[in-house]
Amino acid sequence: MTELAVEAADLVKTFGTQRAVDGVTLTVPTGTVYAVLGPNGAGKTTTIRMLTTLLPLDAGTASIFGHDVRREPTAVRNLIGVTGQYASVDEDLTATENLIIFARLLGLTRRAARRRAADLLAEFALTEAAAKPLRQFSGGMRRRLDLAAGLIATPPLLFLDEPTTGLDPRTRAQMWDTIRRLVRAGTTVLLTTQYLDEADQLADRIAVIDHGRVIADGTADELKQSVGGSSLHLVPADRTRLAETRQLVAGFLDAEVTVTPEAGRITAPLRDADITTDLLVRLRAERIAIAEITVSKPSLDEVFLTLTGRPSADDTDTEESAA
C-alpha cells in the first residue's frame, strides 16, 4: 500500500443549485487519525460519501491506498469500513442477531461471528441488552450498536462520520479509546465531527470545512497558533493594586493588556511563554503577590470562530439532509 491512505483533490458535488462540496482537497497519511471538522451542512458527510464510493464525484479526483475511487470502486470498498450518522441495523432483530448478520456478510464463520458479536457487545456496554429487539433500545444504545457493527472488521481505512453524536460522555470516552486502539493496531481513521474537543483529543491532523471548502488544515497546535499566540492570565492577591499591576505587566511585556475588574483578572498576549518566570520575578521585586496565574493557548473553539465567524455548533446549513 502507498504511504497515503486518502488522496483527494478538488472534489465537487452539487445538489440542484447547491454546491455542497466546492473543491475539497485532503491528504491522509496511513496510520493516522485525520479529523474533518465543521458545523452541520459544511459538506463533511457528502465528502465522506464520495470517498467511500457512495456518491459519484461531479469533479475532482480521489484515491484510497492508490486505488482510484471512480475506476476501481470494488478495490476501494475492500479496503475500507464505514460507519455513518444513522443506524443501518434491523429494528426487528436483537443486538446479537444484527451483529452476527453483519459478521457473516463479512465472511466470518458462524462461531467466529458469535464470538465477535459478544466481544463488541461487551466493549460497548450492551451485553445486558444483547437479547432485546432494537425497538426497545434508546437512541444512545442504537448508536453504540451501529458503531459496533462498523467495527466487526478492522479494515486498513475506517471512515467514521460523526461517530460520537448522541453518546453520553462515558461512552464517548470509550469510543475514543477504541479509535486509539485501532490506530495502534495499524488502522487509519478519517472521522468527521462537530466536537472540537474530539478533534483535539484524537486527530493527528485536522481539516476545517465550511460551506463545502477546506478553510484550514494542520495539526491542532498549528491551527491554534494560526490565530494567535498564548495568553497570560493573572490575578493579584491585593485587588487595590490591580491598576498598578496592569501597568507593570503592560510595560514589561510591551503589549496591550485588558482587565476584568469583576474578577480582578489581567489578561495579556504572550509571545514567549518563557518570559513568564521573569515577569514573576519582577512582580515579586515590587512586592505584588499573585493569587492566580495561568498561561493558555487558543482553543479550537477560538480557531473555529476566527476562521468561520461563527461558533462550531451553528446549524444554519442543511446539506447533509439534502444528501
C-alpha positions as CSV (number, residue, x, y, z in Angstrom):
1,M,0.0,0.0,0.0
2,T,1.0,3.6,-0.5
3,E,2.0,5.9,2.3
4,L,-1.2,7.8,1.7
5,A,-4.5,6.3,2.8
6,V,-6.5,9.0,1.1
7,E,-5.5,11.4,-1.6
8,A,-8.3,13.7,-2.9
9,A,-8.1,16.8,-5.0
10,D,-10.6,19.4,-5.9
11,L,-13.7,17.3,-5.0
12,V,-17.0,18.9,-6.1
13,K,-20.6,17.7,-5.5
14,T,-23.7,19.7,-6.4
15,F,-27.3,19.0,-5.5
16,G,-29.5,21.1,-7.7
17,T,-28.3,24.7,-7.3
18,Q,-26.5,23.9,-4.1
19,R,-22.7,23.3,-4.3
20,A,-22.4,21.1,-1.2
21,V,-18.7,20.3,-1.8
22,D,-16.7,23.0,-3.5
23,G,-13.1,22.0,-4.3
24,V,-12.2,19.9,-1.2
25,T,-8.6,18.6,-1.1
26,L,-7.5,16.1,1.5
27,T,-4.3,14.1,2.1
28,V,-4.4,11.4,4.8
29,P,-1.2,9.6,5.7
30,T,-1.5,5.9,6.7
31,G,-1.6,5.1,10.4
32,T,-3.0,8.4,11.5
33,V,-6.3,9.9,12.7
34,Y,-7.5,12.7,10.3
35,A,-10.4,14.8,11.5
36,V,-12.7,16.8,9.3
37,L,-14.2,19.5,11.5
38,G,-17.2,21.7,10.7
39,P,-20.8,22.5,11.5
40,N,-23.8,20.8,10.2
41,G,-24.1,21.4,6.5
42,A,-20.4,22.2,5.9
43,G,-20.0,19.3,3.4
44,K,-18.4,16.7,5.7
45,T,-20.8,13.8,5.1
46,T,-21.0,14.4,1.4
47,T,-17.2,14.4,1.2
48,I,-17.1,11.0,3.0
49,R,-19.8,9.6,0.8
50,M,-17.8,10.4,-2.3
51,L,-14.6,9.0,-0.9
52,T,-16.4,5.8,0.0
53,T,-18.0,5.3,-3.5
54,L,-21.5,6.0,-2.2
55,L,-21.8,9.2,-4.3
56,P,-20.3,9.9,-7.7
57,L,-17.8,12.7,-8.0
58,D,-19.0,15.6,-10.1
59,A,-15.4,16.8,-10.4
60,G,-12.0,16.2,-8.9
61,T,-10.1,13.1,-8.2
62,A,-9.8,10.7,-5.2
63,S,-7.9,7.5,-4.4
64,I,-7.7,5.1,-1.5
65,F,-4.4,3.5,-1.0
66,G,-3.6,4.4,-4.6
67,H,-6.9,2.9,-6.0
68,D,-9.0,5.4,-8.0
69,V,-12.4,5.8,-6.5
70,R,-14.1,6.2,-9.9
71,R,-12.3,3.4,-11.8
72,E,-11.7,0.9,-9.0
73,P,-14.7,1.1,-6.7
74,T,-14.6,-2.6,-5.8
75,A,-11.0,-2.4,-4.7
76,V,-11.7,0.7,-2.7
77,R,-14.6,-1.0,-0.9
78,N,-12.4,-4.0,0.0
79,L,-10.1,-1.6,1.8
80,I,-12.5,0.5,3.9
81,G,-15.1,0.3,6.6
82,V,-17.8,3.0,7.0
83,T,-19.9,4.0,9.9
84,G,-22.5,6.6,9.1
85,Q,-24.5,9.0,11.1
86,Y,-27.7,6.9,11.1
87,A,-28.2,3.3,12.2
88,S,-28.1,0.6,9.5
89,V,-29.4,-2.0,11.8
90,D,-32.7,-4.1,11.7
91,E,-35.4,-3.0,14.2
92,D,-36.9,-6.4,14.4
93,L,-33.7,-8.3,15.3
94,T,-31.8,-8.4,18.6
95,A,-28.5,-6.7,19.1
96,T,-26.7,-10.1,18.8
97,E,-28.6,-11.1,15.7
98,N,-27.8,-7.8,14.0
99,L,-24.1,-8.2,14.7
100,I,-24.0,-11.8,13.6
101,I,-25.6,-11.0,10.3
102,F,-23.0,-8.2,9.7
103,A,-20.2,-10.6,10.6
104,R,-21.5,-13.4,8.4
105,L,-21.8,-10.9,5.5
106,L,-18.2,-10.1,6.0
107,G,-17.2,-13.7,5.7
108,L,-16.8,-14.8,9.3
109,T,-17.8,-18.4,10.2
110,R,-20.9,-18.9,12.4
111,R,-18.7,-19.5,15.5
112,A,-16.4,-16.6,14.8
113,A,-19.4,-14.3,14.2
114,R,-20.9,-15.1,17.5
115,R,-17.6,-14.6,19.3
116,R,-17.1,-11.3,17.6
117,A,-20.6,-10.1,18.3
118,A,-20.2,-11.0,22.0
119,D,-16.8,-9.1,22.2
120,L,-18.3,-6.0,20.6
121,L,-21.4,-6.0,22.8
122,A,-19.2,-6.1,25.8
123,E,-16.9,-3.4,24.5
124,F,-19.9,-1.0,24.0
125,A,-21.6,-2.0,27.3
126,L,-24.5,-3.7,25.5
127,T,-24.2,-7.2,26.9
128,E,-27.3,-6.9,29.1
129,A,-29.3,-5.8,26.1
130,A,-27.9,-8.4,23.8
131,A,-31.2,-10.3,23.5
132,K,-33.5,-7.3,23.3
133,P,-35.1,-6.2,20.0
134,L,-33.8,-2.9,18.7
135,R,-37.2,-1.2,19.0
136,Q,-36.6,-1.3,22.8
137,F,-33.3,0.5,22.5
138,S,-32.7,4.1,23.4
139,G,-31.1,6.4,20.9
140,G,-27.7,6.2,22.5
141,M,-27.9,2.4,22.6
142,R,-28.8,2.3,18.9
143,R,-25.8,4.5,18.1
144,R,-23.5,2.2,20.1
145,L,-24.7,-0.8,18.3
146,D,-24.2,0.9,14.9
147,L,-20.7,1.7,15.8
148,A,-20.1,-1.9,17.0
149,A,-21.4,-3.1,13.6
150,G,-18.9,-0.8,11.8
151,L,-16.0,-2.3,13.8
152,I,-16.7,-6.0,13.1
153,A,-14.0,-5.9,10.5
154,T,-10.8,-4.0,11.0
155,P,-10.1,-2.6,7.6
156,P,-6.9,-0.6,6.7
157,L,-9.0,2.5,6.5
158,L,-12.1,3.3,8.6
159,F,-14.4,6.2,7.9
160,L,-16.3,7.4,11.0
161,D,-19.0,10.0,10.2
162,E,-19.7,11.9,13.5
163,P,-19.1,8.7,15.5
164,T,-20.0,10.0,18.9
165,T,-23.1,12.1,18.1
166,G,-25.8,11.2,20.7
167,L,-23.4,9.4,23.0
168,D,-23.1,10.2,26.7
169,P,-19.7,11.4,28.0
170,R,-18.7,8.0,29.3
171,T,-19.5,6.1,26.1
172,R,-17.9,8.9,24.1
173,A,-14.6,8.4,26.0
174,Q,-14.9,4.6,25.4
175,M,-15.2,5.3,21.7
176,W,-12.1,7.5,21.8
177,D,-10.2,4.7,23.4
178,T,-11.5,2.3,20.8
179,I,-10.3,4.6,18.0
180,R,-6.8,4.9,19.6
181,R,-6.6,1.1,19.9
182,L,-7.5,0.7,16.2
183,V,-4.8,3.2,15.1
184,R,-2.2,1.5,17.3
185,A,-3.1,-1.8,15.5
186,G,-2.5,-0.2,12.1
187,T,-5.8,1.2,11.0
188,T,-6.1,4.6,9.5
189,V,-9.1,6.6,10.7
190,L,-10.8,9.5,8.9
191,L,-13.5,10.9,11.1
192,T,-15.9,13.9,10.8
193,T,-17.1,15.7,13.9
194,Q,-18.7,18.8,15.2
195,Y,-17.0,18.4,18.6
196,L,-13.9,20.5,18.9
197,D,-12.6,18.6,21.9
198,E,-12.9,15.3,19.9
199,A,-10.7,16.6,17.1
200,D,-8.3,18.0,19.7
201,Q,-8.1,14.7,21.6
202,L,-7.8,12.3,18.7
203,A,-6.6,13.8,15.5
204,D,-3.0,13.9,14.2
205,R,-4.3,16.5,11.6
206,I,-7.5,18.5,11.3
207,A,-9.2,19.9,8.2
208,V,-11.7,22.7,8.9
209,I,-14.5,22.7,6.3
210,D,-17.1,25.5,5.9
211,H,-19.6,25.9,3.1
212,G,-18.1,23.0,1.2
213,R,-14.5,24.3,1.3
214,V,-11.4,23.4,3.3
215,I,-10.5,26.7,5.0
216,A,-7.7,25.4,7.2
217,D,-5.6,22.3,7.6
218,G,-2.9,21.4,10.1
219,T,-2.2,19.9,13.5
220,A,-4.3,21.2,16.4
221,D,-1.3,23.2,17.6
222,E,-0.7,24.7,14.1
223,L,-4.3,25.7,13.9
224,K,-4.2,27.3,17.3
225,Q,-1.0,29.2,16.5
226,S,-2.5,30.5,13.3
227,V,-5.0,32.6,15.3
228,G,-2.5,33.9,17.8
229,G,-0.1,33.0,20.5
230,S,-0.6,32.2,24.1
231,S,-2.3,34.4,26.7
232,L,-1.3,35.2,30.2
233,H,-4.0,35.5,32.9
234,L,-3.1,36.7,36.4
235,V,-5.0,37.9,39.5
236,P,-3.2,40.0,42.1
237,A,-3.8,39.0,45.7
238,D,-4.5,42.6,46.6
239,R,-7.3,44.0,44.4
240,T,-6.4,47.5,45.3
241,R,-3.2,47.1,43.3
242,L,-4.9,46.0,40.1
243,A,-4.2,49.1,38.2
244,E,-0.6,49.2,39.3
245,T,-0.2,45.5,38.3
246,R,-1.8,46.1,35.0
247,Q,0.7,49.0,34.2
248,L,3.7,46.9,35.2
249,V,2.6,43.9,33.1
250,A,1.8,46.1,30.1
251,G,5.3,47.7,30.3
252,F,7.2,44.5,30.9
253,L,5.5,42.6,28.1
254,D,5.2,45.7,25.8
255,A,1.7,44.6,25.0
256,E,-1.9,45.8,25.3
257,V,-3.3,44.4,28.5
258,T,-7.0,44.0,29.3
259,V,-8.6,44.0,32.8
260,T,-11.7,42.3,34.0
261,P,-12.5,44.3,37.2
262,E,-15.2,42.0,38.5
263,A,-12.8,39.0,38.6
264,G,-9.7,41.1,39.3
265,R,-8.1,39.4,36.3
266,I,-5.4,40.8,34.0
267,T,-5.0,39.3,30.5
268,A,-2.2,39.9,28.1
269,P,-0.9,38.3,24.9
270,L,2.2,36.3,25.4
271,R,4.6,35.9,22.5
272,D,7.0,33.8,24.5
273,A,5.8,31.7,27.5
274,D,9.4,31.5,28.9
275,I,9.1,35.2,29.8
276,T,6.5,34.4,32.5
277,T,9.2,33.5,35.0
278,D,11.0,36.8,34.5
279,L,7.7,38.7,35.0
280,L,7.0,36.9,38.2
281,V,10.5,37.9,39.5
282,R,9.7,41.5,38.6
283,L,6.3,41.3,40.4
284,R,8.0,39.9,43.5
285,A,10.5,42.7,43.4
286,E,7.7,45.2,43.5
287,R,6.1,43.2,46.4
288,I,3.0,42.4,44.3
289,A,1.6,39.0,45.4
290,I,-0.2,36.9,42.8
291,A,-3.2,34.8,43.8
292,E,-3.6,33.1,40.4
293,I,-1.6,32.8,37.2
294,T,-2.2,30.7,34.1
295,V,-0.8,30.6,30.5
296,S,-3.2,29.2,27.9
297,K,-3.1,28.5,24.2
298,P,-6.0,29.5,21.9
299,S,-8.7,26.8,22.0
300,L,-10.1,25.1,18.9
301,D,-13.3,27.0,19.6
302,E,-11.4,30.2,19.2
303,V,-9.8,28.8,16.0
304,F,-13.2,27.9,14.5
305,L,-14.8,31.2,15.5
306,T,-11.9,33.1,14.0
307,L,-11.9,31.1,10.7
308,T,-15.7,30.9,10.1
309,G,-17.0,33.9,12.0
310,R,-19.5,31.7,13.9
311,P,-19.5,29.0,16.7
312,S,-18.9,25.4,15.7
313,A,-22.5,24.5,16.8
314,D,-24.1,26.6,14.1
315,D,-26.6,24.5,12.2
316,T,-27.8,27.0,9.6
317,D,-27.0,24.8,6.5
318,T,-28.7,21.5,5.9
319,E,-26.6,19.9,3.1
320,E,-26.3,16.6,5.0
321,S,-30.0,16.1,5.0
322,A,-30.2,17.1,1.3
323,A,-27.6,14.4,0.5
